[in-house]
């Protein structure tokens, strides 16, 4: 069903955007910006937090992992909740919780309370992210208007991440608490604006009940999966604890699938995964974010530990990639309209592979303009092409009442991919760590991790290329939701 919208928020028949519509998009972009800003800012502040609160390295890890656990573990539930209880309501409540958790995180004086505030922030982001994306996809009609809106929306994530690196370097010089407190006033401003501007949506009434067993099993399996992956490098990938945890995840997911197949109103309608286009979008999201997070982790270690660069210097080195993404925001919608998502994703992954491979050439005395800057520009161009296109591809052809579900699924793929591949890269680097830790030996131990990152991006490219084959079978798998025959034909022809 299509959720009713307030008249002022709807685009005009001619496709022009009203000031209220721009305001709606800006509120949603602010929430996405905050999610990315929060992730990038905390990493640079960790040494100062540890020194001030007397925290061990393992405890510091949970300041990052707590957020990932809440975010990645609850996205499926957050997406479906937005569909059932109203996207506007869910978004605004979660945004308010995010603001309060930010305030709490900046005021606490103990590690456990700080970790708890980070988990709550991740939990709230697990509801704002799919709700915000589904508000866009149900407010802007499929086609050029939605493509433009999604390109601006997804660009805000990259911009927030890049600005977070720079801001954290500046704010941490004064106090790490400022990095925790900064999102609070921004979230409150967005909340007040959202109360005025966001279109009102009705709760879904024809949903065949609430899938409580599916919600419990889905949330438990995602929480355990993220927890196991995050802890695997420390506990050991072949340790009894890790293997038993993965076995428990497999059992929970198996039971979850069985429950979803029998549920009248499932948390995830498994039919969406019969589409090749949808599967490629989900796997592409895992490869895209997983490879980038692993790359950013290794490059940060390389620049700060081996080259001796400051946090701010390191952040500025990443800035060209983020700036390129930000500058492309208003153009990406038109580019998607002209070339289609599959081609842009393929080109983006190809650029990403080249950028990662080029970075393998770095040494202990790099020339920034010769190696690092070209790599950053290639990766920035790849992010500008891939991330908006993945969001558009995943949500096209999906009925309004399932937009939250698909948005939650896509964001889950992003977070789980990031957690899994970062853990793998960490394990590879740790396994090759030299006993005689000379700078050259340490750099050599990083290279296998960079190779893994490059291979993950290459796998994303190969997955995407399977969608470019002009076969009737590939075209017939485009429809990802229950649609009329006419809608199915229209989507298949377009893609």
C-alpha positions as CSV (number, residue, x, y, z in Angstrom):
1,X,0.0,0.0,0.0
2,X,1.1,3.6,-0.4
3,X,1.4,5.6,2.8
4,X,-0.5,8.9,2.6
5,X,1.7,12.0,2.6
6,X,0.9,15.6,3.5
7,X,0.2,17.6,0.4
8,X,3.0,20.3,0.8
9,X,5.7,17.6,0.8
10,X,4.7,16.0,-2.5
11,X,6.6,17.0,-5.7
12,X,4.7,19.0,-8.2
13,X,3.5,17.3,-11.4
14,X,6.2,19.2,-13.3
15,X,8.9,17.7,-11.1
16,X,9.9,21.0,-9.4
17,X,10.9,20.9,-5.7
18,X,9.1,23.1,-3.2
19,X,10.9,24.7,-0.3
20,X,9.1,22.3,2.0
21,X,10.4,19.3,0.0
22,X,13.9,20.6,0.2
23,X,13.5,21.0,3.9
24,X,12.3,17.4,4.2
25,X,15.4,16.2,2.3
26,X,17.7,18.3,4.4
27,X,16.3,16.9,7.7
28,X,16.9,13.4,6.5
29,X,20.3,14.3,5.2
30,X,21.2,15.7,8.6
31,X,20.5,12.4,10.3
32,X,22.5,10.5,7.7
33,X,25.3,13.1,8.1
34,X,25.3,12.6,11.9
35,X,25.5,8.8,11.6
36,X,28.6,9.0,9.4
37,X,30.1,11.9,11.4
38,X,29.8,9.9,14.7
39,X,31.5,6.8,13.3
40,X,34.5,8.7,12.0
41,X,35.0,11.2,14.9
42,X,35.3,8.6,17.7
43,X,38.3,6.8,16.1
44,X,40.6,9.7,16.4
45,X,39.5,10.5,19.9
46,X,40.2,7.0,21.3
47,X,43.7,7.6,22.6
48,X,42.6,10.7,24.5
49,X,39.6,8.8,25.9
50,X,41.8,6.0,27.1
51,X,44.2,8.3,28.8
52,X,41.5,10.4,30.5
53,X,39.3,7.5,31.7
54,X,42.1,5.0,32.3
55,X,40.7,2.4,29.8
56,X,42.6,-0.6,28.4
57,X,42.9,-1.2,24.7
58,X,40.2,-3.9,24.7
59,X,37.8,-1.6,26.5
60,X,38.5,1.2,24.0
61,X,37.6,-1.2,21.2
62,X,34.1,-1.5,22.6
63,X,33.6,2.2,22.3
64,X,33.6,1.6,18.5
65,X,32.2,-1.9,18.6
66,X,29.3,-1.0,20.9
67,X,28.0,1.4,18.2
68,X,28.5,-1.2,15.4
69,X,26.7,-3.8,17.5
70,X,23.6,-1.7,18.1
71,X,23.5,-0.4,14.6
72,X,24.2,-3.6,12.6
73,X,22.2,-5.8,15.0
74,X,18.9,-3.9,14.9
75,X,18.7,-2.6,11.3
76,X,16.3,-5.3,10.1
77,X,14.0,-4.6,13.0
78,X,14.3,-0.9,12.5
79,X,13.4,-1.1,8.8
80,X,10.3,-3.2,9.4
81,X,9.2,-1.1,12.4
82,X,9.3,2.0,10.2
83,X,6.9,0.3,7.8
84,X,4.5,-0.9,10.4
85,X,4.4,2.0,13.0
86,X,4.9,4.9,10.7
87,X,8.2,6.2,9.2
88,X,7.9,9.7,10.5
89,X,7.1,8.6,14.0
90,X,9.9,6.1,14.2
91,X,12.5,8.5,12.6
92,X,11.7,11.4,15.0
93,X,11.7,9.2,18.2
94,X,15.0,7.6,17.2
95,X,16.5,10.9,16.4
96,X,15.6,12.2,19.8
97,X,17.1,9.2,21.5
98,X,20.3,9.8,19.4
99,X,20.5,13.3,20.7
100,X,20.1,12.3,24.3
101,X,22.7,9.5,24.0
102,X,25.1,12.0,22.4
103,X,24.7,14.3,25.5
104,X,25.2,11.3,27.8
105,X,28.3,10.2,26.0
106,X,29.9,13.6,26.5
107,X,29.2,13.8,30.2
108,X,30.0,10.3,31.6
109,X,33.1,9.5,33.6
110,X,33.4,5.8,33.2
111,X,34.1,3.4,30.4
112,X,31.0,1.1,30.8
113,X,28.6,4.2,30.7
114,X,30.4,5.5,27.6
115,X,30.1,2.1,25.9
116,X,26.4,2.0,26.9
117,X,25.8,5.4,25.4
118,X,27.5,4.3,22.2
119,X,25.3,1.2,22.0
120,X,22.2,3.3,22.4
121,X,23.4,5.7,19.7
122,X,23.9,2.7,17.4
123,X,20.5,1.4,18.3
124,X,18.8,4.7,17.5
125,X,20.7,5.0,14.2
126,X,19.4,1.5,13.3
127,X,15.9,3.1,13.3
128,X,16.7,6.5,11.7
129,X,18.7,5.1,8.8
130,X,16.1,2.8,7.2
131,X,13.2,5.1,8.2
132,X,15.0,8.1,6.6
133,X,15.7,6.2,3.4
134,X,12.2,4.9,3.1
135,X,10.7,8.4,3.7
136,X,12.7,9.5,0.6
137,X,11.7,6.5,-1.5
138,X,8.0,7.0,-0.6
139,X,8.0,10.8,-1.0
140,X,9.9,11.1,-4.3
141,X,8.5,9.1,-7.2
142,X,10.7,6.5,-8.8
143,X,12.8,8.0,-11.6
144,X,14.8,11.2,-12.0
145,X,13.3,12.9,-8.9
146,X,14.1,10.0,-6.6
147,X,17.5,9.4,-8.2
148,X,18.5,13.0,-7.5
149,X,17.2,12.9,-3.9
150,X,19.0,9.6,-3.2
151,X,22.3,10.9,-4.7
152,X,22.2,14.0,-2.4
153,X,21.2,11.8,0.6
154,X,23.9,9.2,0.2
155,X,26.5,11.9,-0.5
156,X,25.8,13.3,2.9
157,X,27.2,10.1,4.4
158,X,30.5,10.5,2.7
159,X,30.6,14.2,3.5
160,X,29.9,13.5,7.2
161,X,32.6,10.8,7.3
162,X,35.2,13.1,5.8
163,X,34.3,16.1,8.0
164,X,34.2,13.8,11.0
165,X,37.9,13.0,10.5
166,X,38.8,16.6,10.2
167,X,36.6,17.9,13.1
168,X,37.8,15.1,15.4
169,X,41.4,16.2,14.9
170,X,40.5,19.7,15.8
171,X,38.1,19.0,18.7
172,X,40.2,16.4,20.3
173,X,42.9,19.0,20.8
174,X,40.6,20.8,23.2
175,X,38.7,17.8,24.7
176,X,37.5,14.4,23.5
177,X,34.2,15.2,25.1
178,X,33.5,17.7,22.4
179,X,33.5,14.9,19.8
180,X,30.8,13.1,21.7
181,X,28.7,16.3,22.4
182,X,28.8,17.8,18.9
183,X,26.1,15.6,17.4
184,X,23.6,16.5,20.2
185,X,22.7,20.1,19.1
186,X,22.7,19.1,15.4
187,X,20.3,16.2,16.1
188,X,18.0,18.5,18.2
189,X,17.9,21.1,15.4
190,X,17.0,18.4,12.9
191,X,14.4,17.0,15.3
192,X,12.6,20.4,15.6
193,X,12.7,20.9,11.9
194,X,11.5,17.4,11.3
195,X,8.4,17.9,13.4
196,X,7.5,20.7,11.0
197,X,8.6,19.4,7.7
198,X,8.5,15.6,7.5
199,X,5.4,14.2,5.7
200,X,3.0,12.4,8.0
201,X,2.5,8.7,7.3
202,X,-0.2,6.4,8.5
203,X,0.6,3.1,10.3
204,X,0.3,0.1,8.0
205,X,-3.0,-1.5,8.9
206,X,-3.1,-4.4,6.4
207,X,0.1,-6.1,7.6
208,X,-1.3,-9.5,8.8
209,X,0.0,-9.0,12.4
210,X,3.4,-8.5,13.9
211,X,6.1,-11.0,13.4
212,X,7.4,-11.1,16.9
213,X,9.2,-14.5,16.6
214,X,10.9,-13.2,13.5
215,X,11.9,-10.0,15.1
216,X,13.4,-11.8,18.1
217,X,15.3,-14.3,15.9
218,X,16.4,-11.8,13.3
219,X,17.7,-9.3,15.9
220,X,19.4,-12.1,18.0
221,X,21.1,-13.5,14.9
222,X,22.4,-10.2,13.7
223,X,23.6,-9.1,17.2
224,X,25.4,-12.4,17.6
225,X,26.9,-12.3,14.1
226,X,28.3,-8.8,14.6
227,X,29.5,-9.6,18.1
228,X,31.3,-12.8,16.9
229,X,33.0,-11.1,14.0
230,X,34.1,-8.1,16.1
231,X,35.6,-10.4,18.8
232,X,37.1,-13.0,16.4
233,X,40.5,-11.4,15.8
234,X,41.0,-11.2,19.6
235,X,39.6,-14.6,20.5
236,X,41.0,-16.3,17.5
237,X,39.1,-17.3,14.3
238,X,39.6,-21.1,15.1
239,X,39.0,-20.9,18.8
240,X,36.2,-22.9,20.3
241,X,34.4,-19.7,21.4
242,X,34.4,-18.3,17.8
243,X,33.4,-21.5,16.1
244,X,30.6,-22.1,18.6
245,X,29.3,-18.6,18.1
246,X,29.3,-18.9,14.3
247,X,27.4,-22.2,14.7
248,X,24.9,-20.5,16.9
249,X,24.5,-17.8,14.3
250,X,23.9,-20.4,11.6
251,X,21.2,-22.1,13.7
252,X,19.5,-18.9,14.5
253,X,19.5,-17.8,10.9
254,X,18.1,-21.2,9.8
255,X,15.3,-21.0,12.3
256,X,14.7,-17.4,11.3
257,X,14.3,-18.4,7.6
258,X,11.9,-21.1,8.5
259,X,9.8,-18.7,10.6
260,X,9.8,-16.1,7.9
261,X,8.6,-18.6,5.3
262,X,5.6,-19.4,7.5
263,X,4.8,-16.0,8.8
264,X,1.8,-14.1,7.4
265,X,3.5,-10.7,8.1
266,X,7.3,-11.5,8.0
267,X,10.0,-9.2,9.2
268,X,11.7,-9.9,5.8
269,X,9.7,-11.1,2.8
270,X,12.1,-13.6,1.4
271,X,10.6,-13.1,-2.0
272,X,12.7,-9.9,-2.4
273,X,15.8,-12.1,-2.5
274,X,14.7,-14.0,-5.6
275,X,15.7,-10.9,-7.6
276,X,19.1,-11.0,-9.1
277,X,19.2,-7.2,-9.1
278,X,18.4,-7.1,-5.3
279,X,21.0,-9.7,-4.5
280,X,23.7,-7.9,-6.5
281,X,22.8,-4.7,-4.6
282,X,23.1,-6.4,-1.2
283,X,26.3,-8.2,-2.0
284,X,27.7,-5.1,-3.7
285,X,27.0,-3.1,-0.5
286,X,28.9,-5.6,1.6
287,X,31.9,-5.5,-0.8
288,X,31.9,-1.8,-1.2
289,X,31.8,-0.8,2.5
290,X,33.8,-3.8,3.7
291,X,36.7,-3.0,1.4
292,X,36.6,0.8,2.2
293,X,36.6,0.3,6.0
294,X,39.5,-2.1,5.7
295,X,41.4,0.3,3.5
296,X,40.7,3.3,5.8
297,X,41.9,1.2,8.8
298,X,45.2,0.2,7.2
299,X,45.9,3.7,5.8
300,X,45.3,5.4,9.1
301,X,47.8,3.0,10.8
302,X,50.2,3.6,8.0
303,X,50.1,7.4,8.2
304,X,50.0,7.8,11.9
305,X,52.1,4.8,13.1
306,X,54.7,4.6,10.4
307,X,54.9,8.1,8.8
308,X,54.2,9.9,12.2
309,X,51.5,12.1,10.8
310,X,49.1,13.8,13.2
311,X,45.4,12.9,13.3
312,X,44.5,16.2,11.5
313,X,47.2,15.6,8.9
314,X,45.8,12.1,8.3
315,X,42.2,13.4,8.0
316,X,43.3,16.0,5.5
317,X,44.9,13.2,3.4
318,X,41.5,11.5,3.1
319,X,39.7,14.8,2.4
320,X,40.1,14.8,-1.4
321,X,38.0,11.7,-1.6
322,X,35.2,13.1,0.5
323,X,35.3,16.4,-1.3
324,X,35.0,14.7,-4.7
325,X,31.9,12.8,-3.4
326,X,30.4,16.1,-2.0
327,X,30.9,18.0,-5.3
328,X,29.2,15.3,-7.3
329,X,26.1,15.3,-5.2
330,X,23.8,17.3,-7.4
331,X,25.0,15.6,-10.6
332,X,24.7,11.9,-9.7
333,X,21.0,11.7,-10.2
334,X,21.2,12.8,-13.9
335,X,24.2,10.4,-14.5
336,X,22.2,7.5,-13.1
337,X,19.2,8.5,-15.3
338,X,21.5,8.4,-18.4
339,X,23.6,5.3,-17.7
340,X,21.7,3.1,-15.2
341,X,22.8,1.8,-11.9
342,X,24.6,-1.4,-13.0
343,X,27.0,0.3,-15.3
344,X,27.9,3.0,-12.8
345,X,28.4,0.4,-10.0
346,X,30.7,-1.6,-12.3
347,X,32.7,1.5,-13.3
348,X,32.9,2.5,-9.6
349,X,34.2,-0.9,-8.5
350,X,36.8,-0.8,-11.3
351,X,38.0,2.6,-10.1
352,X,38.1,1.3,-6.5
353,X,40.2,-1.8,-7.5
354,X,42.7,0.5,-9.4
355,X,42.9,2.9,-6.4
356,X,43.6,0.1,-3.9
357,X,46.1,-1.5,-6.1
358,X,47.9,1.8,-6.7
359,X,48.2,2.3,-2.9
360,X,50.2,-1.0,-2.7
361,X,53.1,1.0,-4.1
362,X,53.5,3.2,-1.0
363,X,56.8,3.1,0.9
364,X,58.2,4.8,4.0
365,X,59.0,8.0,2.1
366,X,55.9,8.5,-0.1
367,X,55.3,11.3,-2.5
368,X,51.8,12.3,-1.7
369,X,51.0,13.7,-5.2
370,X,52.4,10.6,-6.9
371,X,50.7,7.8,-5.1
372,X,48.4,8.8,-2.2
373,X,46.5,11.6,-3.8
374,X,45.7,9.6,-7.0
375,X,44.5,6.7,-4.9
376,X,42.2,9.0,-2.9
377,X,40.8,10.6,-6.0
378,X,40.1,7.2,-7.6
379,X,38.4,5.9,-4.5
380,X,36.4,9.1,-4.0
381,X,35.2,8.9,-7.6
382,X,34.3,5.2,-6.9
383,X,32.3,6.1,-3.8
384,X,30.5,8.9,-5.7
385,X,29.4,6.4,-8.3
386,X,28.7,3.2,-6.3
387,X,27.0,4.3,-3.1
388,X,24.1,6.3,-4.6
389,X,23.6,3.7,-7.3
390,X,23.4,0.8,-4.8
391,X,20.7,2.7,-2.8
392,X,18.7,3.4,-6.0
393,X,19.1,-0.2,-7.3
394,X,18.0,-1.7,-4.0
395,X,14.9,0.4,-3.6
396,X,13.6,0.6,-7.2
397,X,10.6,-1.5,-8.0
398,X,9.8,-2.0,-4.3
399,X,6.3,-1.2,-3.1
400,X,5.9,1.6,-0.6
401,X,4.9,-0.6,2.3
402,X,8.1,-2.6,1.9
403,X,10.6,0.3,1.5
404,X,11.5,0.3,5.2
405,X,12.2,-3.4,5.1
406,X,14.5,-3.2,2.0
407,X,16.2,-0.1,3.4
408,X,16.9,-2.0,6.6
409,X,18.2,-4.9,4.6
410,X,20.6,-2.7,2.6
411,X,21.9,-1.0,5.7
412,X,22.4,-4.3,7.4
413,X,24.5,-5.5,4.4
414,X,26.6,-2.4,4.6
415,X,27.3,-2.8,8.4
416,X,27.8,-6.5,8.4
417,X,30.1,-6.3,5.4
418,X,32.1,-3.6,7.2
419,X,32.4,-5.7,10.3
420,X,33.3,-8.9,8.6
421,X,35.9,-7.6,6.2
422,X,37.5,-5.3,8.8
423,X,37.9,-8.3,11.1
424,X,39.4,-10.4,8.2
425,X,41.8,-7.6,7.3
426,X,42.8,-7.2,11.0
427,X,43.4,-10.9,11.3
428,X,45.6,-11.0,8.2
429,X,47.7,-8.1,9.4
430,X,48.0,-9.5,12.9
431,X,49.0,-12.9,11.6
432,X,51.8,-11.3,9.6
433,X,53.0,-9.0,12.4
434,X,56.8,-9.2,12.6
435,X,58.7,-10.0,15.7
436,X,61.4,-7.5,14.8
437,X,59.1,-4.5,14.4
438,X,61.2,-2.3,12.1
439,X,59.2,0.2,10.1
440,X,59.8,-1.6,6.9
441,X,58.7,-5.0,8.4
442,X,55.5,-3.4,9.7
443,X,54.7,-1.9,6.3
444,X,55.3,-5.3,4.7
445,X,52.8,-6.8,7.2
446,X,50.2,-4.3,6.0
447,X,50.5,-5.2,2.3
448,X,48.6,-8.6,2.6
449,X,45.7,-6.6,4.2
450,X,45.7,-4.2,1.3
451,X,45.7,-7.2,-1.1
452,X,42.6,-8.6,0.7
453,X,40.9,-5.1,0.4
454,X,41.7,-5.1,-3.3
455,X,40.3,-8.6,-3.7
456,X,37.1,-7.8,-1.9
457,X,36.6,-4.8,-4.3
458,X,37.4,-7.1,-7.3
459,X,34.7,-9.5,-6.1
460,X,32.2,-6.7,-6.0
461,X,33.1,-5.8,-9.6
462,X,32.7,-9.4,-10.7
463,X,29.3,-9.7,-8.9
464,X,28.2,-6.5,-10.6
465,X,29.3,-7.6,-14.1
466,X,27.0,-10.6,-13.9
467,X,24.1,-8.1,-14.1
468,X,25.3,-6.6,-17.3
469,X,24.7,-9.7,-19.4
470,X,21.8,-8.9,-21.8
471,X,19.8,-12.1,-21.2
472,X,16.1,-12.5,-20.8
473,X,16.5,-14.4,-17.6
474,X,18.5,-11.5,-16.0
475,X,15.8,-9.1,-17.1
476,X,13.0,-11.1,-15.7
477,X,14.5,-11.1,-12.2
478,X,14.4,-7.4,-11.8
479,X,11.1,-7.2,-9.9
480,X,11.8,-7.3,-6.2
481,X,8.4,-6.9,-4.7
482,X,4.8,-7.8,-5.4
483,X,3.9,-5.8,-8.4
484,X,1.3,-5.7,-11.1
485,X,2.2,-7.3,-14.4
486,X,2.4,-3.8,-15.9
487,X,4.8,-2.6,-13.2
488,X,7.0,-5.7,-13.6
489,X,7.3,-5.2,-17.3
490,X,8.1,-1.5,-16.9
491,X,10.9,-2.2,-14.4
492,X,12.4,-5.0,-16.4
493,X,12.5,-2.9,-19.6
494,X,14.0,0.1,-17.8
495,X,16.8,-1.9,-16.2
